[in-house]
């Protein structure tokens, strides 16, 4: 969506939205009888709740202007985002091509107005490349959003939001692409093309290089697939020499059959988004580079396909990770932690980060625990956990913290190797986090985000349609902005 800014509302605008705060009363619409406005808001029981919309039509210069009164709740940036998403949700396939939002009477901060514009653009994202028979009524029509009457500073605020929107679009595209199109090699190609010219340093390891480094844990997952594994790193040096290095590490299983521990057939098609953690890392790194973040950050993505051919890893196999620790693989469908083990070890050896945040669609148990409302958070540092929780609250990518302890860790002890890759049925998400923690070097601050229920949605949200949500991009960007930028 093309987002524009104008000093005042154009008289030629035929579709105009006016934001109204909760409890602010009936808005004044230029040239419209106040009684008509009051009747419309009363009939819709409109009180300015964030995202609520009232529609009315009024004569204007021999024609008709369509008005939308949209609630912005308490006026918080998140409320303005709900308003922007609601406008696009209503108009995207309506036949309307342009929308003007008149904010001149709101007195809103530039950041809030920019959030409305960003949410409107993000809610309009669609991936229709493979839909060849859409009717005209099914096709998106809304193309231009003009913010009219905004105060000084809104265009600057929009630039940061535009960078986030671009990162979200990359993540959503990666998560949406079908698994015959997106696999480890093409994941790298898509990301490389998307971030070209932004100044990111790109490092790619192939299977031969990973084998030489001893990545038996990650390569064990990949060995049943004809698609070769890859390790992808995007490095952004925006903080100058000496800035603390932060690493994001993402699970990138481009399709997960479960391997020999085969998943049930119904719903297996969803496993194309088992690379949602890596997708979020790619999108976050694009965002940071696009807005020239003043921080040093590296994003690492372990990319594999988990397939059950005659060479596939077997339950009972023992593999040796890059760290030298051995793993008894009891369930080949607990593969994401095997990928992260070597990805985290390589990240530490190569980039020496002081802080690591990994993201993974790791466990079905997380969906049982939290549904599709929160991502799970595990951490070895309370301050880091608090920072991530706050970033999640501010951006809407919400997190909920889970416990960790030695009692859970002991559940992974193996009688023939250093550890098993699964524990008992209970506390499945916690034992998965405990497994990953075994590969984090002493002194490194670490957090694990289990986002299994968050990367894909069966219903529209405030800033996304059904499908890929882009969860994690805004969260990571806000985390960097608040705690790592100079």
DOPAFI-120021 format. One line per field, with one value per residue (C-alpha): z, x, y; residue number from 1. Coordinates in steps of 0.5 Angstrom, whole numbers, plus 500, padded with zeros to 3 digits. Last residue first. Layout:
<atoms>
z = (Z	...)
x = (X	...)
y = (Y	...)
k = (NUM	...)
</atoms>
This chain:
<atoms>
z = (542	540	544	550	547	540	540	544	539	533	536	538	531	527	532	529	522	522	516	515	515	515	519	523	528	527	521	523	522	524	523	526	533	536	535	538	543	545	548	552	553	557	555	562	561	554	551	549	555	555	548	552	558	553	550	557	558	552	554	561	561	556	559	556	549	545	550	553	554	551	553	560	557	562	559	565	569	566	569	576	575	573	568	569	564	561	557	551	547	540	541	540	547	551	547	548	555	556	552	557	563	560	559	566	569	566	564	560	557	554	551	545	547	544	540	545	551	554	549	543	547	548	540	541	537	533	534	536	539	543	545	549	550	542	541	533	530	536	539	533	531	538	537	530	533	538	534	529	534	538	532	531	536	531	530	537	541	539	544	544	544	547	543	542	534	536	536	534	537	533	538	533	526	522	515	510	507	507	512	511	516	511	514	515	521	521	524	525	528	531	532	534	531	527	520	519	513	516	523	519	514	521	524	517	517	524	524	518	522	527	522	519	521	517	512	517	516	510	516	518	517	515	522	524	522	527	521	520	523	516	518	512	512	518	520	527	528	532	534	536	540	540	545	541	541	534	531	533	526	524	521	520	517	518	514	515	510	509	503	500	498	505	510	512	514	522	523	519	525	531	527	526	526	523	517	516	517	511	507	508	506	510	508	511	509	511	511	508	505	498	497	503	499	494	499	503	497	495	502	503	496	499	505	502	499	493	494	501	499	501	506	512	507	505	512	514	508	509	516	515	510	515	520	515	514	521	522	516	519	525	520	516	523	525	524	526	521	517	512	512	505	504	497	494	496	491	493	489	491	488	482	482	484	479	479	486	486	487	491	497	501	506	507	514	514	510	515	521	519	518	524	528	524	527	534	533	531	537	537	537	534	530	524	524	517	514	507	503	496	491	494	491	497	497	502	505	512	514	511	516	522	521	522	528	531	530	533	539	540	539	546	544	550	544	537	534	527	524	516	512	504	500	495	489	487	492	497	499	505	507	513	516	523	525	532	532	539	542	541	543	538	539	531	532	536	532	526	529	532	525	522	527	526	519	515	511	515	520	527	531	536	543	546	550	547	542	535	528	522	516	509	502	497	497	492	498	500	507	510	510	506	507	503	504	498	500)
x = (546	542	541	536	530	531	533	527	523	526	525	518	516	519	516	510	509	502	502	495	488	489	494	495	489	488	484	483	486	493	500	506	503	502	509	512	517	521	528	532	540	545	552	556	556	556	549	548	545	540	537	535	532	528	525	524	520	516	514	512	509	510	517	523	526	532	536	542	550	549	548	543	540	539	533	529	535	533	526	529	535	530	526	519	515	514	508	510	505	507	502	508	508	507	512	517	516	516	522	526	523	526	533	533	531	537	537	530	524	518	512	509	502	495	494	493	497	499	496	499	506	505	505	513	518	516	522	526	532	535	542	546	553	555	561	560	563	564	557	553	556	554	547	546	548	543	538	538	537	532	528	528	523	520	526	524	529	535	540	545	552	556	562	559	558	553	555	549	546	541	535	529	532	535	533	537	531	527	523	524	526	528	533	535	539	538	543	541	547	546	551	546	545	539	539	532	532	538	534	528	531	534	527	524	530	529	522	523	528	523	517	521	515	511	511	508	501	501	501	494	491	497	499	506	512	517	521	522	517	514	517	518	522	525	528	529	532	537	538	544	546	553	555	558	566	566	560	553	550	554	548	550	545	547	545	546	544	541	541	534	534	532	533	540	537	535	542	545	543	546	552	554	562	565	567	560	557	562	560	553	553	554	552	554	551	553	547	548	541	543	540	535	530	534	539	532	529	536	537	530	531	537	533	527	521	518	516	515	509	511	507	512	517	512	510	517	519	512	514	521	518	513	518	522	515	514	521	520	513	516	520	513	510	515	511	503	499	493	492	495	493	493	493	492	485	483	484	481	475	470	474	474	480	481	489	490	498	501	495	500	496	498	493	493	500	499	493	497	503	499	495	502	505	499	501	508	506	503	495	492	486	483	488	488	484	485	484	483	484	482	475	472	471	476	481	476	473	480	484	480	480	488	488	484	487	494	491	489	496	499	495	489	485	480	482	475	474	469	468	465	463	463	457	457	454	459	458	452	453	455	455	460	461	468	470	478	479	473	470	463	459	453	452	445	448	454	449	444	450	453	446	444	451	449	455	459	466	465	465	466	461	463	470	469	473	478	475	479	476	476	475	473	471	477	477	477	483	485	490	498	498	502	502	502	502	500)
y = (508	502	496	496	500	500	493	490	494	491	484	485	488	482	477	475	476	474	469	466	470	477	481	488	487	480	476	468	462	465	463	465	465	458	455	461	458	464	462	467	467	472	469	468	460	458	456	449	446	452	448	442	446	450	443	441	447	446	438	440	433	427	425	428	429	430	425	427	426	419	412	412	419	425	430	429	432	439	439	438	443	449	453	457	460	467	469	473	478	481	487	491	495	488	484	489	489	482	482	487	483	476	480	483	476	472	465	465	462	466	462	466	469	469	463	457	458	452	447	451	451	443	443	445	449	454	457	464	464	470	471	476	477	475	472	472	466	461	463	463	456	453	457	454	447	446	450	445	439	443	444	436	433	430	425	422	418	422	420	427	427	434	436	443	442	436	429	424	418	414	411	414	413	419	419	415	411	417	420	428	434	440	444	451	454	461	466	474	478	485	491	497	504	501	504	504	499	495	494	492	487	484	483	480	475	473	472	468	463	463	461	456	451	454	449	444	447	441	436	438	431	426	424	426	421	419	417	424	429	431	438	443	449	447	454	455	462	465	472	475	481	484	489	496	496	498	502	501	499	493	489	481	476	469	463	456	451	444	440	438	431	430	424	427	434	432	429	435	439	435	433	440	438	444	440	437	444	446	440	442	449	455	462	469	475	482	487	494	495	494	487	485	482	478	475	473	470	466	464	461	458	453	451	450	454	453	446	448	453	460	463	463	466	471	473	474	479	483	484	486	491	493	494	499	503	504	507	512	513	517	521	523	524	529	536	535	531	534	529	522	519	512	509	502	499	495	488	482	478	483	482	475	471	465	465	465	462	469	472	473	479	485	490	489	491	498	500	498	502	508	507	506	513	517	514	516	523	524	526	532	529	535	535	527	527	520	519	513	511	505	503	497	494	489	492	497	494	490	497	501	496	495	503	503	497	501	507	503	500	507	509	514	511	508	510	509	510	515	513	518	517	523	524	528	535	539	534	530	525	518	514	509	508	504	501	499	502	504	511	510	507	504	504	507	513	514	515	519	524	524	526	531	534	536	534	540	538	533	535	529	526	525	524	519	514	518	519	518	521	517	520	517	522	526	532	537	535	534	538	538	532	525	519	511	507	500)
k = (486	485	484	483	482	481	480	479	478	477	476	475	474	473	472	471	470	469	468	467	466	465	464	463	462	461	460	459	458	457	456	455	454	453	452	451	450	449	448	447	446	445	444	443	442	441	440	439	438	437	436	435	434	433	432	431	430	429	428	427	426	425	424	423	422	421	420	419	418	417	416	415	414	413	412	411	410	409	408	407	406	405	404	403	402	401	400	399	398	397	396	395	394	393	392	391	390	389	388	387	386	385	384	383	382	381	380	379	378	377	376	375	374	373	372	371	370	369	368	367	366	365	364	363	362	361	360	359	358	357	356	355	354	353	352	351	350	349	348	347	346	345	344	343	342	341	340	339	338	337	336	335	334	333	332	331	330	329	328	327	326	325	324	323	322	321	320	319	318	317	316	315	314	313	312	311	310	309	308	307	306	305	304	303	302	301	300	299	298	297	296	295	294	293	292	291	290	289	288	287	286	285	284	283	282	281	280	279	278	277	276	275	274	273	272	271	270	269	268	267	266	265	264	263	262	261	260	259	258	257	256	255	254	253	252	251	250	249	248	247	246	245	244	243	242	241	240	239	238	237	236	235	234	233	232	231	230	229	228	227	226	225	224	223	222	221	220	219	218	217	216	215	214	213	212	211	210	209	208	207	206	205	204	203	202	201	200	199	198	197	196	195	194	193	192	191	190	189	188	187	186	185	184	183	182	181	180	179	178	177	176	175	174	173	172	171	170	169	168	167	166	165	164	163	162	161	160	159	158	157	156	155	154	153	152	151	150	149	148	147	146	145	144	143	142	141	140	139	138	137	136	135	134	133	132	131	130	129	128	127	126	125	124	123	122	121	120	119	118	117	116	115	114	113	112	111	110	109	108	107	106	105	104	103	102	101	100	99	98	97	96	95	94	93	92	91	90	89	88	87	86	85	84	83	82	81	80	79	78	77	76	75	74	73	72	71	70	69	68	67	66	65	64	63	62	61	60	59	58	57	56	55	54	53	52	51	50	49	48	47	46	45	44	43	42	41	40	39	38	37	36	35	34	33	32	31	30	29	28	27	26	25	24	23	22	21	20	19	18	17	16	15	14	13	12	11	10	9	8	7	6	5	4	3	2	1)
</atoms>
